[in-house]
Amino acid sequence: MDLPIRIGRKGGLIDGFESRRHDEQGHEELLTQFTRPDRAKALVVAERLQKVPLTSLVSCQQRWLYDLFLIKLTGKVRYYPRHATSLLSLAKQIPLYRLQQALRDAGERRAISDHSLSARLFIENMLLDYVRLFSPEAAT
């Protein structure tokens, strides 16, 4: 049986299972941040997630935003049903047009995620933009 192998950022080989486990842990931490948007915590989370592939994190955010959008429109959740209660609560706080813009921004972010020079700054920007969705100043 062939194990999936991936080349790490520093050129070393990482076992595919180890890499996948690291990605999954990153996704869980990211989802926790999404359920409780907090500016200060976003910076801490960004630092811890800088080793997780950016495209993986952006995909996770895109699915989360899609679920926010979907639950707001239809009351259903596609990707993260175990977070349905949090998604519903959060979706009530955001106007639809801001969710649409956040989805567009995530799509643009996905396009450049393979080319980012600083993973930490990229993730900080992504998480702080998400936190701003819920800030009163953003509603104006």
Accessible surface in RSA format (square Angstrom, percent):
REM  Atomic radii and reference values for relative SASA: ProtOr
REM  Chains: A
REM  Algorithm: Lee & Richards
REM  Probe-radius: 1.40
REM  Slices: 20
REM RES _ NUM      All-atoms   Total-Side   Main-Chain    Non-polar    All polar
REM                ABS   REL    ABS   REL    ABS   REL    ABS   REL    ABS   REL
RES MET A   1   210.32 108.9 127.26  84.2  83.05 197.7 107.30  91.2 103.01 136.5
RES ASP A   2   141.98  99.5 117.48 116.9  24.50  57.9  37.06  87.2 104.91 104.6
RES LEU A   3    82.47  45.9  67.01  47.9  15.46  38.9  67.40  47.3  15.07  40.6
RES PRO A   4    63.89  46.6  51.31  46.8  12.58  45.7  63.55  52.5   0.34   2.1
RES ILE A   5   108.87  62.0  74.61  55.6  34.26  82.6  75.14  54.1  33.73  91.5
RES ARG A   6    91.80  38.5  87.87  44.8   3.93   9.4  49.83  68.1  41.97  25.4
RES ILE A   7   118.56  67.5  98.06  73.1  20.50  49.4  98.06  70.6  20.50  55.6
RES GLY A   8    15.19  18.7   0.00   N/A  15.19  18.7   9.91  27.2   5.27  11.8
RES ARG A   9   155.63  65.3 110.54  56.3  45.09 107.4  79.55 108.7  76.08  46.1
RES LYS A  10   195.39  95.3 156.46  96.0  38.92  92.7 109.65  98.7  85.74  91.3
RES GLY A  11    48.85  60.2   0.00   N/A  48.85  60.2  27.73  76.1  21.12  47.3
RES GLY A  12    42.30  52.2   0.00   N/A  42.30  52.2  39.88 109.4   2.42   5.4
RES LEU A  13   124.76  69.5  91.74  65.6  33.02  83.0  91.85  64.5  32.91  88.6
RES ILE A  14    63.57  36.2  59.08  44.0   4.50  10.8  63.57  45.8   0.00   0.0
RES ASP A  15    56.30  39.4  45.50  45.3  10.80  25.5  32.05  75.4  24.26  24.2
RES GLY A  16     6.48   8.0   0.00   N/A   6.48   8.0   4.62  12.7   1.86   4.2
RES PHE A  17    96.36  48.2  91.66  56.8   4.70  12.2  92.18  55.9   4.18  12.0
RES GLU A  18    81.93  47.0  78.55  59.4   3.38   8.1  35.91  69.5  46.02  37.6
RES SER A  19     6.65   5.6   3.00   4.0   3.65   8.4   4.83  10.3   1.82   2.5
RES ARG A  20   106.41  44.7 104.49  53.3   1.92   4.6  49.65  67.9  56.76  34.4
RES ARG A  21   120.95  50.8 118.68  60.5   2.27   5.4  57.77  79.0  63.17  38.3
RES HIS A  22    69.19  37.8  67.91  47.2   1.28   3.3  54.19  55.8  15.00  17.5
RES ASP A  23    19.94  14.0  19.94  19.8   0.00   0.0   6.48  15.2  13.46  13.4
RES GLU A  24   100.80  57.9  99.05  74.9   1.74   4.2  39.74  76.9  61.06  49.9
RES GLN A  25   103.16  57.7  94.36  69.0   8.80  21.0  44.03  93.7  59.13  44.8
RES GLY A  26     3.15   3.9   0.00   N/A   3.15   3.9   2.51   6.9   0.64   1.4
RES HIS A  27    35.96  19.7  35.96  25.0   0.00   0.0  22.35  23.0  13.61  15.8
RES GLU A  28    79.89  45.9  79.64  60.3   0.25   0.6  47.92  92.7  31.97  26.1
RES GLU A  29    41.63  23.9  35.93  27.2   5.70  13.6  21.50  41.6  20.13  16.4
RES LEU A  30     0.00   0.0   0.00   0.0   0.00   0.0   0.00   0.0   0.00   0.0
RES LEU A  31     4.50   2.5   4.50   3.2   0.00   0.0   4.50   3.2   0.00   0.0
RES THR A  32    51.77  36.8  48.93  49.6   2.84   6.8  26.12  35.1  25.65  38.8
RES GLN A  33     1.76   1.0   0.26   0.2   1.50   3.6   1.34   2.8   0.42   0.3
RES PHE A  34     0.00   0.0   0.00   0.0   0.00   0.0   0.00   0.0   0.00   0.0
RES THR A  35    18.97  13.5   8.36   8.5  10.61  25.3   6.50   8.7  12.47  18.8
RES ARG A  36   158.34  66.5 150.74  76.8   7.60  18.1  74.62 102.0  83.72  50.7
RES PRO A  37    36.65  26.7  12.69  11.6  23.96  87.1  12.69  10.5  23.96 148.9
RES ASP A  38    64.75  45.4  61.08  60.8   3.67   8.7  18.30  43.1  46.45  46.3
RES ARG A  39   136.62  57.4 132.93  67.8   3.69   8.8  53.12  72.6  83.50  50.6
RES ALA A  40    71.38  65.6  62.73  96.8   8.66  19.7  67.15  94.6   4.23  11.2
RES LYS A  41    84.48  41.2  81.42  50.0   3.06   7.3  52.95  47.7  31.53  33.6
RES ALA A  42     0.00   0.0   0.00   0.0   0.00   0.0   0.00   0.0   0.00   0.0
RES LEU A  43    70.87  39.5  69.91  50.0   0.96   2.4  70.27  49.4   0.60   1.6
RES VAL A  44    73.14  48.1  70.73  64.0   2.41   5.8  72.98  63.4   0.16   0.4
RES VAL A  45     0.45   0.3   0.45   0.4   0.00   0.0   0.45   0.4   0.00   0.0
RES ALA A  46     0.00   0.0   0.00   0.0   0.00   0.0   0.00   0.0   0.00   0.0
RES GLU A  47    85.28  49.0  81.06  61.3   4.22  10.0  12.42  24.0  72.86  59.5
RES ARG A  48   123.30  51.8 100.74  51.4  22.56  53.7  61.25  83.7  62.05  37.6
RES LEU A  49     3.49   1.9   3.49   2.5   0.00   0.0   3.49   2.5   0.00   0.0
RES GLN A  50    57.66  32.2  56.33  41.2   1.33   3.2   8.27  17.6  49.38  37.5
RES LYS A  51   145.83  71.1 129.27  79.3  16.56  39.4  85.46  76.9  60.36  64.3
RES VAL A  52     0.55   0.4   0.55   0.5   0.00   0.0   0.55   0.5   0.00   0.0
RES PRO A  53    31.35  22.8  27.98  25.5   3.37  12.2  31.35  25.9   0.00   0.0
RES LEU A  54    10.26   5.7   6.98   5.0   3.28   8.2   6.98   4.9   3.28   8.8
RES THR A  55    38.67  27.5  37.55  38.1   1.12   2.7  15.88  21.3  22.80  34.5
RES SER A  56    22.93  19.4  15.52  20.7   7.41  17.1  18.74  39.9   4.18   5.9
RES LEU A  57     0.38   0.2   0.38   0.3   0.00   0.0   0.38   0.3   0.00   0.0
RES VAL A  58     0.00   0.0   0.00   0.0   0.00   0.0   0.00   0.0   0.00   0.0
RES SER A  59    18.07  15.3  16.79  22.4   1.28   2.9  11.71  24.9   6.36   8.9
RES CYS A  60     0.10   0.1   0.10   0.1   0.00   0.0   0.00   0.0   0.10   0.1
RES GLN A  61     3.58   2.0   3.58   2.6   0.00   0.0   0.00   0.0   3.58   2.7
RES GLN A  62    45.18  25.3  44.25  32.3   0.93   2.2  14.51  30.9  30.67  23.3
RES ARG A  63    70.74  29.7  70.15  35.8   0.59   1.4  23.16  31.7  47.58  28.8
RES TRP A  64     0.00   0.0   0.00   0.0   0.00   0.0   0.00   0.0   0.00   0.0
RES LEU A  65     2.15   1.2   2.15   1.5   0.00   0.0   2.15   1.5   0.00   0.0
RES TYR A  66    77.96  36.4  77.96  44.4   0.00   0.0  48.11  36.2  29.85  36.8
RES ASP A  67     0.00   0.0   0.00   0.0   0.00   0.0   0.00   0.0   0.00   0.0
RES LEU A  68     0.00   0.0   0.00   0.0   0.00   0.0   0.00   0.0   0.00   0.0
RES PHE A  69    38.37  19.2  38.37  23.8   0.00   0.0  38.37  23.3   0.00   0.0
RES LEU A  70    35.60  19.8  35.60  25.5   0.00   0.0  35.60  25.0   0.00   0.0
RES ILE A  71     9.56   5.4   5.56   4.1   4.00   9.6   5.56   4.0   4.00  10.9
RES LYS A  72    73.24  35.7  43.32  26.6  29.92  71.2  27.99  25.2  45.25  48.2
RES LEU A  73    99.49  55.4  65.62  46.9  33.87  85.1  67.70  47.5  31.78  85.5
RES THR A  74    75.76  53.9  45.21  45.8  30.54  72.8  55.00  73.9  20.76  31.4
RES GLY A  75    51.89  64.0   0.00   N/A  51.89  64.0  22.76  62.4  29.13  65.2
RES LYS A  76   141.54  69.1 137.28  84.2   4.26  10.1  85.05  76.6  56.49  60.2
RES VAL A  77    31.57  20.8   5.74   5.2  25.83  62.2   5.86   5.1  25.71  69.7
RES ARG A  78   152.77  64.1 126.30  64.4  26.47  63.0  34.45  47.1 118.32  71.7
RES TYR A  79    82.03  38.3  59.22  33.7  22.81  59.4  36.24  27.2  45.79  56.5
RES TYR A  80    25.28  11.8  24.00  13.7   1.28   3.3  24.32  18.3   0.96   1.2
RES PRO A  81    89.48  65.2  78.34  71.4  11.14  40.5  78.76  65.0  10.72  66.7
RES ARG A  82   161.12  67.6 120.72  61.5  40.40  96.2  75.86 103.7  85.26  51.7
RES HIS A  83    29.66  16.2  27.05  18.8   2.61   6.7  23.13  23.8   6.53   7.6
RES ALA A  84    36.37  33.4  34.86  53.8   1.51   3.4  35.12  49.5   1.25   3.3
RES THR A  85   118.59  84.3 111.81 113.3   6.78  16.2  80.04 107.5  38.54  58.3
RES SER A  86    35.66  30.1  29.92  39.9   5.74  13.2   6.84  14.6  28.82  40.4
RES LEU A  87     0.00   0.0   0.00   0.0   0.00   0.0   0.00   0.0   0.00   0.0
RES LEU A  88    75.71  42.2  75.71  54.2   0.00   0.0  75.71  53.2   0.00   0.0
RES SER A  89    58.75  49.6  51.56  68.8   7.18  16.5  28.03  59.7  30.72  43.0
RES LEU A  90     9.31   5.2   9.31   6.7   0.00   0.0   9.31   6.5   0.00   0.0
RES ALA A  91     1.45   1.3   1.35   2.1   0.11   0.2   1.45   2.0   0.00   0.0
RES LYS A  92   152.64  74.5 121.13  74.3  31.51  75.0  75.88  68.3  76.76  81.8
RES GLN A  93    99.26  55.5  71.44  52.2  27.82  66.2  39.10  83.2  60.16  45.6
RES ILE A  94     1.46   0.8   0.00   0.0   1.46   3.5   1.32   1.0   0.13   0.4
RES PRO A  95    47.39  34.5  37.02  33.7  10.37  37.7  46.79  38.6   0.61   3.8
RES LEU A  96    61.74  34.4  57.55  41.2   4.20  10.6  57.55  40.4   4.20  11.3
RES TYR A  97   125.49  58.6 121.40  69.1   4.09  10.6 108.31  81.4  17.17  21.2
RES ARG A  98    20.33   8.5  18.96   9.7   1.37   3.3  12.93  17.7   7.41   4.5
RES LEU A  99     0.00   0.0   0.00   0.0   0.00   0.0   0.00   0.0   0.00   0.0
RES GLN A 100    72.43  40.5  69.90  51.1   2.53   6.0   8.92  19.0  63.51  48.2
RES GLN A 101    78.83  44.1  78.83  57.6   0.00   0.0  37.31  79.4  41.52  31.5
RES ALA A 102    12.91  11.9   7.18  11.1   5.73  13.0  11.23  15.8   1.68   4.4
RES LEU A 103    42.64  23.7  35.33  25.3   7.30  18.4  35.74  25.1   6.90  18.6
RES ARG A 104   136.46  57.3 126.05  64.3  10.40  24.8  70.20  95.9  66.26  40.2
RES ASP A 105    46.25  32.4  43.55  43.3   2.71   6.4  10.21  24.0  36.04  35.9
RES ALA A 106     0.04   0.0   0.04   0.1   0.00   0.0   0.04   0.1   0.00   0.0
RES GLY A 107    31.17  38.4   0.00   N/A  31.17  38.4  23.04  63.2   8.13  18.2
RES GLU A 108   117.61  67.5 111.00  84.0   6.62  15.8  48.58  94.0  69.04  56.4
RES ARG A 109    24.55  10.3  21.17  10.8   3.38   8.0   6.69   9.1  17.85  10.8
RES ARG A 110   102.56  43.1  95.95  48.9   6.61  15.7  22.08  30.2  80.49  48.8
RES ALA A 111    74.95  68.9  45.97  70.9  28.99  65.9  57.63  81.2  17.32  45.9
RES ILE A 112   102.10  58.1 101.91  75.9   0.18   0.4 101.91  73.4   0.18   0.5
RES SER A 113     4.76   4.0   0.00   0.0   4.76  11.0   0.00   0.0   4.76   6.7
RES ASP A 114   110.80  77.6  77.65  77.3  33.15  78.4  20.78  48.9  90.01  89.8
RES HIS A 115   141.63  77.4 118.76  82.6  22.87  58.5  82.70  85.2  58.93  68.6
RES SER A 116    40.36  34.1   8.29  11.1  32.06  73.9   9.83  20.9  30.52  42.8
RES LEU A 117   184.93 103.0 146.75 105.0  38.18  96.0 149.22 104.8  35.72  96.1
RES SER A 118    41.40  35.0  33.84  45.2   7.57  17.4  26.83  57.1  14.58  20.4
RES ALA A 119    14.43  13.3   6.91  10.7   7.52  17.1   6.91   9.7   7.52  19.9
RES ARG A 120    92.36  38.8  91.42  46.6   0.94   2.2  18.57  25.4  73.79  44.7
RES LEU A 121   115.38  64.3 111.39  79.7   3.99  10.0 111.68  78.4   3.70  10.0
RES PHE A 122    19.69   9.8  11.79   7.3   7.90  20.6  18.49  11.2   1.19   3.4
RES ILE A 123     0.17   0.1   0.17   0.1   0.00   0.0   0.17   0.1   0.00   0.0
RES GLU A 124    27.19  15.6  27.19  20.6   0.00   0.0   3.10   6.0  24.09  19.7
RES ASN A 125    76.98  53.1  73.05  70.6   3.93   9.5  19.91  47.9  57.06  55.2
RES MET A 126     0.11   0.1   0.11   0.1   0.00   0.0   0.10   0.1   0.01   0.0
RES LEU A 127     0.12   0.1   0.04   0.0   0.08   0.2   0.04   0.0   0.08   0.2
RES LEU A 128    25.08  14.0  24.99  17.9   0.09   0.2  24.99  17.6   0.09   0.2
RES ASP A 129    46.30  32.4  39.16  39.0   7.14  16.9  16.95  39.9  29.35  29.3
RES TYR A 130     2.33   1.1   0.08   0.0   2.26   5.9   2.33   1.8   0.00   0.0
RES VAL A 131    19.41  12.8  18.49  16.7   0.92   2.2  18.49  16.1   0.92   2.5
RES ARG A 132    99.91  41.9  99.25  50.6   0.66   1.6  53.19  72.7  46.72  28.3
RES LEU A 133    17.18   9.6  14.85  10.6   2.33   5.9  16.56  11.6   0.63   1.7
RES PHE A 134    39.22  19.6  13.38   8.3  25.85  67.3  16.09   9.8  23.14  66.2
RES SER A 135    23.96  20.2  18.23  24.3   5.73  13.2  20.64  44.0   3.32   4.6
RES PRO A 136   108.13  78.8  92.23  84.1  15.90  57.8 102.17  84.4   5.96  37.1
RES GLU A 137   129.23  74.2 113.74  86.1  15.49  36.9  72.91 141.0  56.32  46.0
RES ALA A 138    37.05  34.1  15.34  23.7  21.71  49.4  27.61  38.9   9.44  25.0
RES ALA A 139    55.36  50.9  37.79  58.3  17.58  40.0  37.83  53.3  17.53  46.4
RES THR A 140   154.33 109.8  93.73  95.0  60.61 144.4 105.85 142.2  48.48  73.3
END  Absolute sums over single chains surface
CHAIN  1 A     8315.3       6875.5       1439.9       4854.2       3461.2
END  Absolute sums over all chains
TOTAL          8315.3       6875.5       1439.9       4854.2       3461.2
